[in-house]
Structure formats: structure tokens, C-alpha cells
Amino acid sequence: MSRIRCLVGVLGVLTLGTICLNRFADQRNAALAAHDPLDLLKRIEVLEARVASLEMRPLPRTYAEPSSTPVVPKHWSEREFNGSPVYIIPLGANDKHD
């Protein structure tokens, strides 16, 4: 007898949950349908025109000036590995490499 009551309770809760979710979905769909498609089409046209104008502008070209000597912080130590400079970078304030 208690199994039947439990089963009826679970089915009742599931039914109420389904009804609530269905109403929530209906409200959401109604809110989405409230938007005027002409407003959205106008917005798309404005955005496409803006993209076209941005694509027509040339991008500024910037070049970094190569420095003669690399700027290296004082606490880094320089080593050489396979003929190329390598820098030892301490991980903490107390880590010092010579």
C-alpha cells in the first residue's frame, strides 16, 4: 500500500513539474515572438553597412624598432645555450642565480 502512495506522489510531482516547464517554455516563446522582424532586419542592415565601412579602412602598420642591446631586468642572469643567449629568470624574490 505504501508503494502505491509513493508511486502516486512521484507521478504527481512529475506531472506538476512538466506542467510548470511547459508554461515556462510558452512564456519564453511568446517573448521571442514579440520582437518585430522588421526591426531585426534594419539592425542587420546597419551592422552590415558598418562592417563594410570597417573593411574598407586600411589597417595601420606598425613596426617595432629593433634595439641594439636587449633590455633585461637586473635580476635575470644571462647564459649561452647552443650559441644563443638564454636568460635565467628567478621565480621568487629569494631566488638568485649567478
C-alpha positions in Angstrom: 0.0 0.0 0.0 2.8 2.4 0.8 4.4 1.7 -2.6 1.3 2.8 -4.3 1.2 6.0 -2.3 4.8 6.7 -3.1 4.3 6.0 -6.8 1.2 8.3 -6.9 3.2 11.0 -5.2 6.2 10.7 -7.6 3.8 10.7 -10.6 2.1 13.8 -9.2 5.3 15.7 -8.7 6.5 14.8 -12.2 3.1 15.9 -13.7 3.3 19.2 -11.9 6.9 19.7 -13.0 6.0 19.0 -16.6 3.1 21.5 -16.5 5.3 24.2 -15.0 8.1 23.7 -17.5 5.6 23.7 -20.4 4.2 27.1 -19.2 7.7 28.5 -18.8 8.5 27.4 -22.4 5.3 29.0 -23.7 6.2 32.3 -22.0 9.7 32.3 -23.4 8.4 31.6 -26.9 5.9 34.4 -26.6 8.6 36.8 -25.6 10.8 35.8 -28.5 7.8 36.2 -30.9 7.2 39.7 -29.6 10.2 41.1 -31.4 9.4 42.7 -34.7 11.2 41.0 -37.6 11.5 44.4 -39.4 13.4 45.9 -36.5 15.8 43.0 -36.6 16.3 43.3 -40.4 17.0 47.0 -40.0 19.6 46.2 -37.4 21.2 43.6 -39.6 21.4 46.2 -42.5 23.1 48.8 -40.2 25.6 46.2 -38.9 26.4 45.0 -42.4 27.0 48.6 -43.6 29.3 49.2 -40.6 31.3 46.0 -41.3 31.7 47.1 -45.0 32.9 50.6 -43.9 35.4 49.0 -41.4 36.7 46.6 -44.1 37.4 49.5 -46.4 39.7 51.3 -44.0 43.3 50.4 -44.2 44.9 48.9 -41.1 47.8 50.9 -39.7 51.1 49.2 -40.0 53.4 49.5 -37.0 56.9 48.2 -36.9 58.9 47.7 -33.7 62.4 49.3 -33.9 65.0 46.6 -33.1 67.1 47.7 -30.2 70.9 47.2 -30.3 71.0 45.7 -26.9 68.2 43.8 -25.3 66.6 45.3 -22.2 66.9 42.8 -19.5 65.9 43.2 -15.8 68.7 43.3 -13.3 67.8 40.1 -11.5 67.8 38.0 -14.7 71.1 36.2 -15.5 72.3 35.6 -19.0 73.7 32.3 -20.1 74.5 30.9 -23.5 72.9 27.7 -24.9 73.8 26.4 -28.3 75.2 29.8 -29.3 72.1 31.7 -28.4 71.6 33.9 -25.3 69.3 32.4 -22.6 68.1 34.2 -19.5 67.6 32.6 -16.1 64.6 34.1 -14.5 64.2 33.7 -10.8 60.8 32.5 -9.7 60.7 34.2 -6.3 62.3 37.2 -4.5 64.8 34.9 -2.7 65.9 33.0 -5.8 69.2 34.5 -7.0 71.3 32.9 -9.7 74.9 34.0 -10.5 
